[in-house]
């Protein structure tokens, strides 16, 4: 069940229960309640009185139960024959229920739905810890989500924020949490628990909007890793100044692939292979393990080490600093793709 297109500001995820199952349990609940009342009336039928013949039959009890469940009293005209009472029980009662459902549905649309969605939103918010927020579900944002899912990320750990409800329906169908809202506002990012997030991916479609989202997120979560997509090279520096941890320019990356293809027929193919999940090789980032401290980068056994991040220092595999790993180092390595992982590869 999804809110209408105009309903914004609610965090939600696709229900794990199919529509038919949701309807089935509601119908079962109604019949179960009626059955309980019917059983109680039948057991205590000696306390009932029929002004017609003084006897209480099962049809009388069924009639009394249905009238009691669906109305608040009796009129001065009552059915007197079993056929009429059976008609009231089996046909008129469903009509009464249908009328009540119309009134209840109206009340739900005007009032109870907001309470329900706020309750569900609070439950989802309570579960949001170390999650990934994706602001913008356009071409880049949707590709990022699909790549995350391909890498084994649980869709319930992903929150997609976008002002376009149609885009959110696609994200919700993937199992992600979604919110229709403006990511440049503090309230929206607070509602998706940005202060508890693992990382933020910003792909709003416009560089100025993406940079404003980055500024908003940075003051709410000073230590949050933020990756932003910019289309204009001139906006890369403003994006970093706004607080972005990683700035990605898809145009520049495409240029790198094109330039690489001129140096050899396989260079661009290998670069694309590294960036994708389904390739034969992939890049992996991890902390140095205790048993690796003191040894060279070339000696690691989980993959091919290519770079070390030591604080603010970036060390290539050919540099002297790579000859001795230190505690706290972050290692970038090339490992086998998921389908080619060996049994002893921890990556």
Secondary structure, DSSP 8 states (H G I E B T S, - for coil): ----TT--S-EEE--SS-HHHHHHHHHHHHHHHHHHHHHHHHHTGGG---TTTS---HHHHHHHHHHHHH-S---S----SHHHHHHIIIIIHHHHHHHHHHHHHHHIIIIIHHHHHHHHHHHHHHH-SS-EEEE--SHHHHHHHHHHHHTT--GGGEEEEES-HHHHHHHHHTT-EEEES-TTSHHHHHHTTGGG-SEEEE--SSHHHHHHHHHHHHHH-TT-EEEEE-SSTTHHHHHHHTT-SEEE-HHHHHHHHHHHHHH-TTHHHHHHHHHSSSSSEEEEEEE--GGGTTS-GGG-SSSEEEEEEETTEEEETTSGGGGS--TT-EEEEEEE-GGG--TT---
